[in-house]
Amino acid sequence: MKLSTRRVAQLAVMVALLVIGAYVSIPLRPVPITFQSAFVVLTPLLFGSTGYIAVLAYLLLGLVGLPVFAGGASGMVALSGPTGGFLVGFLLASIVVGALAEHWRWDSWRRDLALAEGSLVLIYVPGILWMWRVLLLRGGTAQAALLGLVPIMALDVVKMAVVAVLARPLRSALAEA
């Protein structure tokens, strides 16, 4: 896969937005409310199957120790903590949404809405399973879902709707630039 200088610069901007999205947060425990998920999903909606590169670069920056995750977290501590599964889910969602967006030729806000809302499953499932394992919750995945999803789910659904509405005009603007 060969990327143009322009595409690399665009993906770098998305990495910066992912970092900013991590810092715009409401510090709930064990899972803070952030705007990372919006940028995780917007990236593959804009760039198709190459969008995962920005998410992967973001995760690698955090893993090497830069404080780019929610609350300024970084390194293996962040990945091994209760939100580590959500970070893995970010990569999974960016890969799947990018592939589907690129191959699903029906270009409308409805397609973007279906992909954006569906991406939440790809983010939540590894997040909840990992949280259940890390926190050793006796109530199983139901307790993990109650702790990790209930506080963030409503806002995430709204964020994905906004992402879906913005994706098409942003794709047009990028194509013209």
Backbone as JSON Lines, residues from 0, in Angstrom:
{"i":0,"aa":"M","n":[0.85,-1.17,0.0],"ca":[0.0,0.0,0.0],"c":[0.89,1.23,0.0]}
{"i":1,"aa":"K","n":[0.71,2.04,-1.01],"ca":[1.49,3.26,-1.11],"c":[0.58,4.44,-0.81]}
{"i":2,"aa":"L","n":[1.01,5.27,0.13],"ca":[0.22,6.43,0.53],"c":[0.89,7.71,0.03]}
{"i":3,"aa":"S","n":[0.09,8.61,-0.47],"ca":[0.62,9.9,-0.9],"c":[1.0,10.74,0.31]}
{"i":4,"aa":"T","n":[1.82,11.73,0.09],"ca":[2.2,12.65,1.16],"c":[0.96,13.33,1.72]}
{"i":5,"aa":"R","n":[0.05,13.67,0.84],"ca":[-1.2,14.31,1.27],"c":[-1.99,13.41,2.2]}
{"i":6,"aa":"R","n":[-2.11,12.12,1.84],"ca":[-2.86,11.18,2.68],"c":[-2.18,10.97,4.03]}
{"i":7,"aa":"V","n":[-0.87,10.89,4.03],"ca":[-0.13,10.74,5.29],"c":[-0.39,11.95,6.19]}
{"i":8,"aa":"A","n":[-0.38,13.14,5.6],"ca":[-0.66,14.36,6.38],"c":[-2.08,14.35,6.92]}
{"i":9,"aa":"Q","n":[-3.03,13.9,6.12],"ca":[-4.42,13.82,6.58],"c":[-4.57,12.83,7.72]}
{"i":10,"aa":"L","n":[-3.91,11.7,7.61],"ca":[-3.97,10.7,8.68],"c":[-3.28,11.22,9.95]}
{"i":11,"aa":"A","n":[-2.22,11.99,9.78],"ca":[-1.54,12.59,10.94],"c":[-2.47,13.57,11.66]}
{"i":12,"aa":"V","n":[-3.27,14.3,10.91],"ca":[-4.25,15.2,11.53],"c":[-5.25,14.38,12.33]}
{"i":13,"aa":"M","n":[-5.66,13.24,11.81],"ca":[-6.61,12.39,12.54],"c":[-5.97,11.84,13.82]}
{"i":14,"aa":"V","n":[-4.68,11.52,13.79],"ca":[-3.99,11.09,15.01],"c":[-4.05,12.21,16.04]}
{"i":15,"aa":"A","n":[-3.79,13.43,15.61],"ca":[-3.86,14.58,16.53],"c":[-5.27,14.73,17.09]}
{"i":16,"aa":"L","n":[-6.27,14.54,16.27],"ca":[-7.65,14.63,16.76],"c":[-7.98,13.52,17.75]}
{"i":17,"aa":"L","n":[-7.42,12.33,17.54],"ca":[-7.59,11.24,18.51],"c":[-6.99,11.62,19.86]}
{"i":18,"aa":"V","n":[-5.82,12.24,19.84],"ca":[-5.18,12.67,21.09],"c":[-6.04,13.74,21.77]}
{"i":19,"aa":"I","n":[-6.49,14.7,21.0],"ca":[-7.35,15.76,21.56],"c":[-8.63,15.14,22.12]}
{"i":20,"aa":"G","n":[-9.21,14.2,21.37],"ca":[-10.42,13.52,21.83],"c":[-10.25,12.79,23.15]}
{"i":21,"aa":"A","n":[-9.04,12.3,23.4],"ca":[-8.77,11.63,24.68],"c":[-8.73,12.62,25.83]}
{"i":22,"aa":"Y","n":[-8.29,13.83,25.56],"ca":[-8.18,14.83,26.61],"c":[-9.5,15.55,26.88]}
{"i":23,"aa":"V","n":[-10.41,15.51,25.92],"ca":[-11.75,16.07,26.14],"c":[-12.56,14.96,26.77]}
{"i":24,"aa":"S","n":[-12.6,14.94,28.1],"ca":[-13.23,13.8,28.76],"c":[-13.92,14.19,30.06]}
{"i":25,"aa":"I","n":[-14.8,13.31,30.44],"ca":[-15.44,13.38,31.75],"c":[-14.88,12.18,32.51]}
{"i":26,"aa":"P","n":[-14.11,12.42,33.55],"ca":[-13.37,11.33,34.2],"c":[-14.21,10.42,35.08]}
{"i":27,"aa":"L","n":[-15.06,9.6,34.48],"ca":[-15.81,8.59,35.22],"c":[-14.93,7.38,35.43]}
{"i":28,"aa":"R","n":[-15.26,6.55,36.38],"ca":[-14.52,5.31,36.61],"c":[-15.47,4.14,36.49]}
{"i":29,"aa":"P","n":[-15.09,3.06,35.92],"ca":[-13.76,2.75,35.41],"c":[-13.53,3.24,33.98]}
{"i":30,"aa":"V","n":[-14.59,3.7,33.26],"ca":[-14.43,4.13,31.87],"c":[-14.81,5.6,31.75]}
{"i":31,"aa":"P","n":[-13.86,6.46,31.39],"ca":[-14.21,7.88,31.22],"c":[-14.98,8.1,29.92]}
{"i":32,"aa":"I","n":[-15.74,9.17,29.89],"ca":[-16.4,9.56,28.65],"c":[-15.42,10.45,27.9]}
{"i":33,"aa":"T","n":[-15.08,10.04,26.67],"ca":[-14.14,10.82,25.85],"c":[-14.73,10.99,24.45]}
{"i":34,"aa":"F","n":[-14.02,11.75,23.63],"ca":[-14.42,11.91,22.24],"c":[-13.55,11.08,21.3]}
{"i":35,"aa":"Q","n":[-12.73,10.19,21.87],"ca":[-11.89,9.33,21.04],"c":[-12.72,8.49,20.08]}
{"i":36,"aa":"S","n":[-13.78,7.89,20.58],"ca":[-14.56,6.98,19.74],"c":[-15.11,7.69,18.5]}
{"i":37,"aa":"A","n":[-15.47,8.95,18.64],"ca":[-15.97,9.7,17.48],"c":[-14.9,9.79,16.4]}
{"i":38,"aa":"F","n":[-13.67,10.09,16.78],"ca":[-12.59,10.21,15.8],"c":[-12.13,8.84,15.3]}
{"i":39,"aa":"V","n":[-12.23,7.82,16.16],"ca":[-11.88,6.46,15.74],"c":[-12.79,6.02,14.6]}
{"i":40,"aa":"V","n":[-14.05,6.38,14.66],"ca":[-15.01,5.97,13.63],"c":[-15.0,6.93,12.44]}
{"i":41,"aa":"L","n":[-14.82,8.2,12.7],"ca":[-14.78,9.17,11.6],"c":[-13.61,8.88,10.66]}
{"i":42,"aa":"T","n":[-12.49,8.47,11.2],"ca":[-11.29,8.24,10.38],"c":[-11.53,7.22,9.27]}
{"i":43,"aa":"P","n":[-12.03,6.01,9.56],"ca":[-12.27,5.08,8.45],"c":[-13.44,5.48,7.56]}
{"i":44,"aa":"L","n":[-14.4,6.25,8.09],"ca":[-15.47,6.74,7.23],"c":[-14.92,7.72,6.2]}
{"i":45,"aa":"L","n":[-13.89,8.45,6.56],"ca":[-13.28,9.41,5.64],"c":[-12.24,8.76,4.72]}
{"i":46,"aa":"F","n":[-11.47,7.81,5.25],"ca":[-10.31,7.3,4.52],"c":[-10.39,5.82,4.16]}
{"i":47,"aa":"G","n":[-11.52,5.19,4.41],"ca":[-11.69,3.78,4.04],"c":[-10.71,2.87,4.75]}
{"i":48,"aa":"S","n":[-10.21,1.91,4.01],"ca":[-9.36,0.88,4.62],"c":[-7.99,1.37,5.05]}
{"i":49,"aa":"T","n":[-7.62,2.6,4.72],"ca":[-6.35,3.14,5.23],"c":[-6.54,3.88,6.55]}
{"i":50,"aa":"G","n":[-7.79,4.08,6.97],"ca":[-8.06,4.82,8.2],"c":[-7.48,4.18,9.44]}
{"i":51,"aa":"Y","n":[-7.38,2.84,9.45],"ca":[-6.84,2.17,10.62],"c":[-5.41,2.61,10.92]}
{"i":52,"aa":"I","n":[-4.68,3.1,9.92],"ca":[-3.29,3.5,10.12],"c":[-3.21,4.61,11.17]}
{"i":53,"aa":"A","n":[-4.14,5.55,11.14],"ca":[-4.14,6.64,12.12],"c":[-4.42,6.09,13.52]}
{"i":54,"aa":"V","n":[-5.36,5.16,13.63],"ca":[-5.69,4.59,14.94],"c":[-4.52,3.76,15.45]}
{"i":55,"aa":"L","n":[-3.9,2.99,14.59],"ca":[-2.73,2.2,14.98],"c":[-1.59,3.11,15.42]}
{"i":56,"aa":"A","n":[-1.35,4.18,14.68],"ca":[-0.29,5.12,15.06],"c":[-0.58,5.74,16.43]}
{"i":57,"aa":"Y","n":[-1.84,6.1,16.66],"ca":[-2.25,6.66,17.96],"c":[-1.97,5.66,19.09]}
{"i":58,"aa":"L","n":[-2.37,4.41,18.88],"ca":[-2.14,3.4,19.91],"c":[-0.66,3.17,20.16]}
{"i":59,"aa":"L","n":[0.13,3.15,19.09],"ca":[1.58,2.97,19.25],"c":[2.22,4.14,20.0]}
{"i":60,"aa":"L","n":[1.75,5.37,19.74],"ca":[2.26,6.53,20.48],"c":[2.01,6.35,21.97]}
{"i":61,"aa":"G","n":[0.82,5.88,22.31],"ca":[0.5,5.65,23.72],"c":[1.31,4.51,24.32]}
{"i":62,"aa":"L","n":[1.5,3.45,23.56],"ca":[2.23,2.3,24.08],"c":[3.71,2.59,24.3]}
{"i":63,"aa":"V","n":[4.29,3.51,23.52],"ca":[5.7,3.84,23.73],"c":[5.89,4.85,24.86]}
{"i":64,"aa":"G","n":[4.79,5.32,25.44],"ca":[4.92,6.15,26.63],"c":[4.43,7.58,26.51]}
{"i":65,"aa":"L","n":[3.97,8.0,25.35],"ca":[3.43,9.36,25.25],"c":[2.05,9.4,25.89]}
{"i":66,"aa":"P","n":[1.76,10.43,26.66],"ca":[0.49,10.49,27.4],"c":[-0.69,10.88,26.52]}
{"i":67,"aa":"V","n":[-1.08,9.99,25.62],"ca":[-2.12,10.3,24.63],"c":[-3.47,9.66,24.93]}
{"i":68,"aa":"F","n":[-3.51,8.75,25.89],"ca":[-4.77,8.11,26.22],"c":[-5.55,8.97,27.22]}
{"i":69,"aa":"A","n":[-6.79,8.6,27.47],"ca":[-7.66,9.36,28.37],"c":[-6.97,9.59,29.71]}
{"i":70,"aa":"G","n":[-7.09,10.81,30.2],"ca":[-6.47,11.16,31.48],"c":[-4.96,11.25,31.42]}
{"i":71,"aa":"G","n":[-4.37,11.28,30.24],"ca":[-2.92,11.35,30.11],"c":[-2.23,10.03,30.35]}
{"i":72,"aa":"A","n":[-2.97,8.94,30.32],"ca":[-2.39,7.62,30.54],"c":[-1.55,7.21,29.33]}
{"i":73,"aa":"S","n":[-0.66,6.25,29.56],"ca":[0.17,5.74,28.47],"c":[0.77,4.41,28.87]}
{"i":74,"aa":"G","n":[1.45,3.78,27.92],"ca":[2.2,2.56,28.18],"c":[1.34,1.34,28.41]}
{"i":75,"aa":"M","n":[2.0,0.28,28.82],"ca":[1.33,-0.99,29.08],"c":[0.36,-0.89,30.25]}
{"i":76,"aa":"V","n":[0.59,0.06,31.15],"ca":[-0.33,0.25,32.27],"c":[-1.72,0.57,31.74]}
{"i":77,"aa":"A","n":[-1.8,1.44,30.75],"ca":[-3.09,1.8,30.17],"c":[-3.72,0.61,29.45]}
{"i":78,"aa":"L","n":[-2.92,-0.14,28.72],"ca":[-3.45,-1.28,27.99],"c":[-3.88,-2.4,28.93]}
{"i":79,"aa":"S","n":[-3.18,-2.57,30.01],"ca":[-3.53,-3.66,30.94],"c":[-4.58,-3.24,31.96]}
{"i":80,"aa":"G","n":[-4.96,-1.98,31.97],"ca":[-5.99,-1.51,32.9],"c":[-7.38,-1.8,32.38]}
{"i":81,"aa":"P","n":[-8.4,-1.33,33.1],"ca":[-9.79,-1.65,32.74],"c":[-10.24,-1.12,31.38]}
{"i":82,"aa":"T","n":[-9.56,-0.1,30.84],"ca":[-9.98,0.45,29.54],"c":[-9.17,-0.1,28.37]}
{"i":83,"aa":"G","n":[-8.24,-1.0,28.64],"ca":[-7.39,-1.55,27.59],"c":[-8.17,-2.23,26.47]}
{"i":84,"aa":"G","n":[-9.23,-2.91,26.82],"ca":[-10.04,-3.58,25.8],"c":[-10.73,-2.61,24.87]}
{"i":85,"aa":"F","n":[-11.07,-1.43,25.39],"ca":[-11.68,-0.42,24.53],"c":[-10.65,0.09,23.52]}
{"i":86,"aa":"L","n":[-9.4,0.2,23.93],"ca":[-8.33,0.62,23.01],"c":[-8.15,-0.41,21.9]}
{"i":87,"aa":"V","n":[-8.2,-1.69,22.25],"ca":[-8.14,-2.75,21.25],"c":[-9.36,-2.66,20.34]}
{"i":88,"aa":"G","n":[-10.51,-2.39,20.93],"ca":[-11.74,-2.23,20.16],"c":[-11.66,-1.08,19.17]}
{"i":89,"aa":"F","n":[-10.93,-0.03,19.53],"ca":[-10.74,1.1,18.6],"c":[-10.09,0.61,17.31]}
{"i":90,"aa":"L","n":[-9.04,-0.19,17.45],"ca":[-8.34,-0.69,16.27],"c":[-9.25,-1.63,15.47]}
{"i":91,"aa":"L","n":[-9.94,-2.52,16.17],"ca":[-10.85,-3.44,15.5],"c":[-11.93,-2.68,14.73]}
{"i":92,"aa":"A","n":[-12.54,-1.69,15.37],"ca":[-13.59,-0.91,14.72],"c":[-13.05,-0.16,13.5]}
{"i":93,"aa":"S","n":[-11.86,0.4,13.62],"ca":[-11.31,1.16,12.49],"c":[-11.03,0.26,11.29]}
{"i":94,"aa":"I","n":[-10.59,-0.96,11.54],"ca":[-10.31,-1.9,10.45],"c":[-11.62,-2.34,9.79]}
{"i":95,"aa":"V","n":[-12.59,-2.74,10.58],"ca":[-13.85,-3.26,10.03],"c":[-14.64,-2.15,9.35]}
{"i":96,"aa":"V","n":[-14.78,-1.0,10.01],"ca":[-15.54,0.11,9.41],"c":[-14.86,0.59,8.13]}
{"i":97,"aa":"G","n":[-13.54,0.66,8.13],"ca":[-12.82,1.08,6.93],"c":[-13.05,0.14,5.76]}
{"i":98,"aa":"A","n":[-12.98,-1.15,6.03],"ca":[-13.2,-2.13,4.96],"c":[-14.63,-2.06,4.44]}
{"i":99,"aa":"L","n":[-15.59,-1.97,5.35],"ca":[-16.99,-1.9,4.93],"c":[-17.29,-0.6,4.2]}
{"i":100,"aa":"A","n":[-16.75,0.5,4.7],"ca":[-17.0,1.8,4.05],"c":[-16.43,1.83,2.64]}
{"i":101,"aa":"E","n":[-15.31,1.19,2.46],"ca":[-14.67,1.18,1.14],"c":[-15.42,0.29,0.15]}
{"i":102,"aa":"H","n":[-15.99,-0.79,0.64],"ca":[-16.64,-1.74,-0.26],"c":[-18.15,-1.56,-0.35]}
{"i":103,"aa":"W","n":[-18.73,-0.81,0.55],"ca":[-20.16,-0.54,0.53],"c":[-20.35,0.75,-0.25]}
{"i":104,"aa":"R","n":[-20.68,0.66,-1.5],"ca":[-20.68,1.81,-2.41],"c":[-21.85,2.77,-2.2]}
{"i":105,"aa":"W","n":[-22.84,2.36,-1.49],"ca":[-23.99,3.22,-1.23],"c":[-23.55,4.34,-0.3]}
{"i":106,"aa":"D","n":[-23.3,5.52,-0.84],"ca":[-22.73,6.62,-0.07],"c":[-23.84,7.57,0.39]}
{"i":107,"aa":"S","n":[-24.2,7.46,1.65],"ca":[-25.2,8.36,2.21],"c":[-25.01,8.43,3.71]}
{"i":108,"aa":"W","n":[-25.71,9.31,4.33],"ca":[-25.61,9.42,5.79],"c":[-26.21,8.18,6.45]}
{"i":109,"aa":"R","n":[-27.13,7.5,5.78],"ca":[-27.71,6.26,6.36],"c":[-26.65,5.17,6.45]}
{"i":110,"aa":"R","n":[-25.85,5.03,5.4],"ca":[-24.75,4.06,5.43],"c":[-23.78,4.42,6.54]}
{"i":111,"aa":"D","n":[-23.43,5.7,6.6],"ca":[-22.49,6.15,7.62],"c":[-23.06,5.94,9.02]}
{"i":112,"aa":"L","n":[-24.36,6.16,9.18],"ca":[-25.0,5.95,10.48],"c":[-24.96,4.47,10.86]}
{"i":113,"aa":"A","n":[-25.27,3.59,9.92],"ca":[-25.22,2.16,10.21],"c":[-23.81,1.72,10.6]}
{"i":114,"aa":"L","n":[-22.82,2.2,9.87],"ca":[-21.44,1.83,10.18],"c":[-20.99,2.42,11.52]}
{"i":115,"aa":"A","n":[-21.35,3.68,11.77],"ca":[-20.93,4.34,13.01],"c":[-21.57,3.67,14.23]}
{"i":116,"aa":"E","n":[-22.88,3.47,14.17],"ca":[-23.56,2.85,15.32],"c":[-23.11,1.41,15.49]}
{"i":117,"aa":"G","n":[-22.93,0.69,14.38],"ca":[-22.45,-0.68,14.46],"c":[-21.04,-0.79,15.03]}
{"i":118,"aa":"S","n":[-20.25,0.24,14.82],"ca":[-18.88,0.23,15.33],"c":[-18.84,0.17,16.85]}
{"i":119,"aa":"L","n":[-19.88,0.65,17.49],"ca":[-19.92,0.62,18.95],"c":[-19.84,-0.81,19.48]}
{"i":120,"aa":"V","n":[-20.45,-1.74,18.77],"ca":[-20.36,-3.15,19.18],"c":[-18.91,-3.61,19.13]}
{"i":121,"aa":"L","n":[-18.2,-3.21,18.08],"ca":[-16.8,-3.62,17.92],"c":[-15.9,-2.99,18.97]}
{"i":122,"aa":"I","n":[-16.31,-1.86,19.49],"ca":[-15.54,-1.19,20.55],"c":[-15.94,-1.75,21.92]}
{"i":123,"aa":"Y","n":[-17.25,-1.92,22.12],"ca":[-17.75,-2.33,23.44],"c":[-17.43,-3.78,23.8]}
{"i":124,"aa":"V","n":[-17.53,-4.7,22.85],"ca":[-17.35,-6.12,23.19],"c":[-15.96,-6.4,23.75]}
{"i":125,"aa":"P","n":[-14.87,-6.02,23.06],"ca":[-13.57,-6.27,23.69],"c":[-13.38,-5.44,24.96]}
{"i":126,"aa":"G","n":[-13.96,-4.25,25.0],"ca":[-13.85,-3.41,26.19],"c":[-14.47,-4.05,27.41]}
{"i":127,"aa":"I","n":[-15.68,-4.56,27.26],"ca":[-16.39,-5.18,28.38],"c":[-15.73,-6.49,28.79]}
{"i":128,"aa":"L","n":[-15.36,-7.3,27.81],"ca":[-14.7,-8.57,28.15],"c":[-13.38,-8.33,28.88]}
{"i":129,"aa":"W","n":[-12.62,-7.35,28.41],"ca":[-11.35,-7.05,29.07],"c":[-11.58,-6.49,30.47]}
{"i":130,"aa":"M","n":[-12.54,-5.58,30.61],"ca":[-12.82,-4.99,31.92],"c":[-13.24,-6.08,32.91]}
{"i":131,"aa":"W","n":[-14.07,-6.99,32.46],"ca":[-14.52,-8.09,33.31],"c":[-13.32,-8.89,33.81]}
{"i":132,"aa":"R","n":[-12.38,-9.17,32.91],"ca":[-11.2,-9.96,33.27],"c":[-10.26,-9.19,34.2]}
{"i":133,"aa":"V","n":[-10.01,-7.93,33.9],"ca":[-9.06,-7.13,34.67],"c":[-9.6,-6.83,36.07]}
{"i":134,"aa":"L","n":[-10.86,-6.47,36.15],"ca":[-11.44,-6.1,37.45],"c":[-11.92,-7.3,38.25]}
{"i":135,"aa":"L","n":[-11.83,-8.49,37.67],"ca":[-12.26,-9.73,38.33],"c":[-13.66,-9.58,38.91]}
{"i":136,"aa":"L","n":[-14.57,-9.16,38.09],"ca":[-15.94,-8.9,38.53],"c":[-16.69,-10.21,38.72]}
{"i":137,"aa":"R","n":[-17.25,-10.38,39.9],"ca":[-17.99,-11.62,40.21],"c":[-19.31,-11.69,39.45]}
{"i":138,"aa":"G","n":[-19.84,-10.53,39.08],"ca":[-21.11,-10.5,38.35],"c":[-20.94,-10.79,36.88]}
{"i":139,"aa":"G","n":[-19.73,-11.09,36.43],"ca":[-19.48,-11.44,35.05],"c":[-19.59,-10.27,34.1]}
{"i":140,"aa":"T","n":[-19.87,-10.61,32.85],"ca":[-19.94,-9.57,31.83],"c":[-21.12,-8.63,32.04]}
{"i":141,"aa":"A","n":[-22.16,-9.1,32.7],"ca":[-23.31,-8.22,32.97],"c":[-22.9,-7.09,33.9]}
{"i":142,"aa":"Q","n":[-22.13,-7.4,34.93],"ca":[-21.66,-6.36,35.83],"c":[-20.68,-5.43,35.12]}
{"i":143,"aa":"A","n":[-19.81,-5.99,34.27],"ca":[-18.87,-5.17,33.52],"c":[-19.62,-4.23,32.58]}
{"i":144,"aa":"A","n":[-20.68,-4.74,31.93],"ca":[-21.47,-3.9,31.04],"c":[-22.16,-2.79,31.83]}
{"i":145,"aa":"L","n":[-22.66,-3.12,32.99],"ca":[-23.32,-2.11,33.83],"c":[-22.34,-1.02,34.24]}
{"i":146,"aa":"L","n":[-21.13,-1.4,34.62],"ca":[-20.12,-0.43,35.03],"c":[-19.55,0.35,33.85]}
{"i":147,"aa":"G","n":[-19.32,-0.35,32.74],"ca":[-18.59,0.27,31.64],"c":[-19.44,0.88,30.54]}
{"i":148,"aa":"L","n":[-20.67,0.38,30.37],"ca":[-21.47,0.86,29.26],"c":[-22.57,1.83,29.63]}
{"i":149,"aa":"V","n":[-23.26,1.56,30.7],"ca":[-24.42,2.4,31.04],"c":[-24.05,3.88,31.12]}
{"i":150,"aa":"P","n":[-22.94,4.23,31.76],"ca":[-22.63,5.67,31.84],"c":[-22.25,6.31,30.49]}
{"i":151,"aa":"I","n":[-21.76,5.53,29.54],"ca":[-21.25,6.12,28.3],"c":[-22.11,5.86,27.08]}
{"i":152,"aa":"M","n":[-23.01,4.89,27.14],"ca":[-23.71,4.43,25.95],"c":[-24.57,5.51,25.29]}
{"i":153,"aa":"A","n":[-25.37,6.21,26.03],"ca":[-26.28,7.2,25.43],"c":[-25.48,8.28,24.68]}
{"i":154,"aa":"L","n":[-24.43,8.77,25.31],"ca":[-23.63,9.8,24.65],"c":[-22.91,9.23,23.43]}
{"i":155,"aa":"D","n":[-22.46,7.98,23.5],"ca":[-21.79,7.37,22.35],"c":[-22.74,7.24,21.16]}
{"i":156,"aa":"V","n":[-23.98,6.89,21.4],"ca":[-24.95,6.78,20.31],"c":[-25.14,8.15,19.65]}
{"i":157,"aa":"V","n":[-25.22,9.2,20.46],"ca":[-25.36,10.56,19.92],"c":[-24.1,10.95,19.16]}
{"i":158,"aa":"K","n":[-22.92,10.66,19.72],"ca":[-21.66,10.99,19.03],"c":[-21.59,10.32,17.67]}
{"i":159,"aa":"M","n":[-22.02,9.06,17.59],"ca":[-21.96,8.34,16.32],"c":[-22.94,8.93,15.31]}
{"i":160,"aa":"A","n":[-24.09,9.41,15.77],"ca":[-25.04,10.07,14.86],"c":[-24.42,11.35,14.29]}
{"i":161,"aa":"V","n":[-23.73,12.1,15.14],"ca":[-23.07,13.32,14.67],"c":[-21.97,12.98,13.68]}
{"i":162,"aa":"V","n":[-21.2,11.94,13.96],"ca":[-20.15,11.49,13.05],"c":[-20.75,11.13,11.7]}
{"i":163,"aa":"A","n":[-21.87,10.42,11.71],"ca":[-22.52,10.01,10.47],"c":[-22.98,11.2,9.65]}
{"i":164,"aa":"V","n":[-23.49,12.22,10.31],"ca":[-23.94,13.41,9.59],"c":[-22.76,14.19,9.01]}
{"i":165,"aa":"L","n":[-21.65,14.23,9.73],"ca":[-20.48,14.99,9.29],"c":[-19.63,14.27,8.24]}
{"i":166,"aa":"A","n":[-19.69,12.96,8.2],"ca":[-18.77,12.19,7.36],"c":[-18.88,12.53,5.88]}
{"i":167,"aa":"R","n":[-20.06,12.57,5.35],"ca":[-20.22,12.8,3.9],"c":[-19.72,14.18,3.48]}
{"i":168,"aa":"P","n":[-20.13,15.28,4.15],"ca":[-19.6,16.58,3.74],"c":[-18.08,16.69,3.92]}
{"i":169,"aa":"L","n":[-17.56,16.03,4.95],"ca":[-16.1,16.06,5.14],"c":[-15.39,15.27,4.04]}
{"i":170,"aa":"R","n":[-15.97,14.15,3.61],"ca":[-15.38,13.4,2.49],"c":[-15.36,14.26,1.24]}
{"i":171,"aa":"S","n":[-16.44,14.99,1.01],"ca":[-16.51,15.88,-0.17],"c":[-15.45,16.98,-0.08]}
{"i":172,"aa":"A","n":[-15.3,17.55,1.1],"ca":[-14.31,18.62,1.29],"c":[-12.89,18.08,1.08]}
{"i":173,"aa":"L","n":[-12.62,16.88,1.56],"ca":[-11.29,16.28,1.37],"c":[-11.03,15.96,-0.09]}
{"i":174,"aa":"A","n":[-12.06,15.56,-0.81],"ca":[-11.9,15.24,-2.23],"c":[-11.61,16.49,-3.05]}
{"i":175,"aa":"E","n":[-12.17,17.62,-2.63],"ca":[-11.97,18.87,-3.36],"c":[-10.65,19.54,-3.02]}
{"i":176,"aa":"A","n":[-10.13,19.26,-1.84],"ca":[-8.91,19.95,-1.38],"c":[-7.69,19.47,-2.13]}
